[in-house]
Amino acid sequence: MKISIVTREFSNCHDCGVKPGQEHKPGCDVERCSHCGGQSLCCDSEEHDPAFSRWTGLWPGAAECFALGLVRPDGEPDLNTLIVKGLHKVFFVKPKA
């Protein structure tokens, strides 16, 4: 049985349960850091902007992978390649003003 947390349909956050458009709850392991692009839970940056990294309804990086053609043979987005190539920083890091 194939189980995937990545879907092409909008859903609530798989960890903290917020609805699309809402800021993640503190301690959410899905939220991306708007300063470094990594997992917010593992980053203690004071420059993180929770509003910039709010839940979109789609797993972080999934839509970007599909748009860039980064798709594994099983049809799932290749999130590892997105990160290895540093592209997560393009999409998850808030531009400096």
Stockholm file with secondary structure:
# STOCKHOLM 1.0

chainA/1-97         MKISIVTREFSNCHDCGVKPGQEHKPGCDVERCSHCGGQSLCCDSEEHDPAFSRWTGLWPGAAECFALGLVRPDGEPDLNTLIVKGLHKVFFVKPKA
#=GR chainA/1-97 SS CCCCSCCSSCCCCTTTCCCTTSCCCTTCSSCBCTTTSSBGGGCCCTTCCTTTTCCCSSCTTHHHHHHHTCBCTTSCBCHHHHHHTTHHHHHHSCCCC
#=GC SS_cons        CCCCSCCSSCCCCTTTCCCTTSCCCTTCSSCBCTTTSSBGGGCCCTTCCTTTTCCCSSCTTHHHHHHHTCBCTTSCBCHHHHHHTTHHHHHHSCCCC
//
